[in-house]
């Protein structure tokens, strides 16, 4: 029982120390004008990725709506019956990017 109490106390001390160090580092960056450049770059990349995912989801939704007959096909396009059936059979299938 004593060993568990010592392990718990040691874990709490390490956690408390990590919080203090983290706050000190963040306070330093706030004083210096923000996060370092690699963090900003990673944040921008994550924002771009989220935007690409949202665009892909909107495109897929449009394809599904056309395949289900909820919306009309865009002008100048013809629905391929086999592609429509495949889309309806497996709407979440993975598609490799083209181009």
LOFI-874993 format. One record per residue (C-alpha): residue in three letters; x, z, y. Coordinates in steps of 0.1 Angstrom, whole numbers, padded with zeros to 4 digits, always signed. Layout:
# LOFI-874993
ALAXZY
...
***
This chain:
# LOFI-874993
UNK+0000+0000+0000
UNK+0029+0008+0023
UNK+0044-0026+0017
UNK+0012-0043+0028
UNK+0010-0023+0060
UNK+0046-0032+0068
UNK+0040-0069+0061
UNK+0008-0068+0082
UNK+0027-0051+0111
UNK+0055-0076+0109
UNK+0031-0106+0109
UNK+0013-0091+0139
UNK+0046-0086+0158
UNK+0057-0122+0150
UNK+0023-0136+0162
UNK+0024-0115+0193
UNK+0059-0127+0201
UNK+0049-0163+0195
UNK+0020-0159+0220
UNK+0043-0144+0246
UNK+0069-0171+0242
UNK+0043-0199+0243
UNK+0028-0185+0275
UNK+0063-0182+0291
UNK+0071-0218+0282
UNK+0037-0231+0295
UNK+0042-0211+0327
UNK+0076-0226+0332
UNK+0062-0261+0328
UNK+0034-0254+0352
UNK+0059-0243+0378
UNK+0080-0274+0373
UNK+0051-0298+0377
UNK+0035-0303+0343
UNK+0043-0311+0307
UNK+0075-0330+0298
UNK+0073-0368+0296
UNK+0072-0370+0257
UNK+0041-0348+0257
UNK+0024-0370+0284
UNK+0034-0401+0264
UNK+0019-0387+0232
UNK-0013-0377+0251
UNK-0016-0413+0265
UNK-0010-0428+0230
UNK-0038-0405+0216
UNK-0061-0416+0244
UNK-0054-0452+0237
UNK-0060-0447+0200
UNK-0093-0430+0206
UNK-0103-0459+0229
UNK-0094-0485+0202
UNK-0114-0465+0176
UNK-0144-0464+0199
UNK-0142-0502+0205
UNK-0140-0509+0167
UNK-0170-0487+0161
UNK-0190-0505+0188
UNK-0180-0539+0173
UNK-0190-0527+0138
UNK-0223-0514+0151
UNK-0231-0547+0167
UNK-0223-0565+0134
UNK-0246-0542+0114
UNK-0274-0546+0139
UNK-0272-0584+0136
UNK-0270-0582+0098
UNK-0300-0559+0097
UNK-0320-0582+0120
UNK-0323-0556+0148
UNK-0305-0579+0173
UNK-0302-0616+0175
UNK-0269-0632+0166
UNK-0248-0642+0196
UNK-0252-0678+0208
UNK-0232-0704+0189
UNK-0227-0682+0158
UNK-0243-0685+0125
UNK-0247-0657+0100
UNK-0230-0663+0067
UNK-0253-0650+0040
UNK-0225-0638+0017
UNK-0207-0620+0046
UNK-0240-0604+0056
UNK-0248-0592+0021
UNK-0213-0578+0018
UNK-0217-0560+0051
UNK-0250-0545+0041
UNK-0237-0535+0006
UNK-0206-0517+0020
UNK-0210-0511+0058
UNK-0180-0488+0060
UNK-0155-0509+0041
UNK-0120-0511+0055
UNK-0110-0543+0072
UNK-0075-0552+0080
UNK-0069-0562+0116
UNK-0067-0599+0123
UNK-0043-0615+0147
***
